[in-house]
Amino acid sequence: CVSCGLCASVCPMDSISRSENTYSIDQKRCIGCGVCVGKCPAGAITFGPAEKDRIVTPPEKNFDYLLKMATKRNTSLVPFTLKRT
């Protein structure tokens, strides 16, 4: 790391911050998109295989995802209506 800050400026999740003389990634916020890897002129950022507990398989249907998120947030999907065609 040459402390240029390019990685932090392009991170869509704001998961990279300056700490002392270098930058560090908050792994709880990082989604592993790799945008920072492409911007690092020193090649200081690399990604390995994701830890098994961080791998998420997305639902097959968008409605299932909305339902999961609503349940997690303890909210209702009542404002949404489904059009049957």
URVENMO-V355922 format. One record per residue. N is the residue number from 1. RES is the residue in one letter. OMEGA is omega in whole degrees, -180 to 180 (none if undefined). Layout:
n: [N N]
res: [RES RES]
omega: [OMEGA OMEGA]
This chain:
n: [1 2 3 4 5 6 7 8 9 10 11 12 13 14 15 16 17 18 19 20 21 22 23 24 25 26 27 28 29 30 31 32 33 34 35 36 37 38 39 40 41 42 43 44 45 46 47 48 49 50 51 52 53 54 55 56 57 58 59 60 61 62 63 64 65 66 67 68 69 70 71 72 73 74 75 76 77 78 79 80 81 82 83 84 85]
res: [C V S C G L C A S V C P M D S I S R S E N T Y S I D Q K R C I G C G V C V G K C P A G A I T F G P A E K D R I V T P P E K N F D Y L L K M A T K R N T S L V P F T L K R T]
omega: [178 178 179 178 179 -180 -179 -178 -179 -177 -179 -178 -177 -177 -179 -179 -180 175 -176 -176 -176 178 179 -177 174 -174 177 -180 -176 178 176 -177 177 179 -179 -179 -179 -178 -175 -178 -178 -178 -175 -178 175 176 173 177 179 175 -174 -179 179 -180 -178 176 -178 177 -179 -176 179 -179 178 178 178 179 179 180 179 178 180 -179 -179 177 -177 174 -177 180 -179 175 179 176 177 179 none]
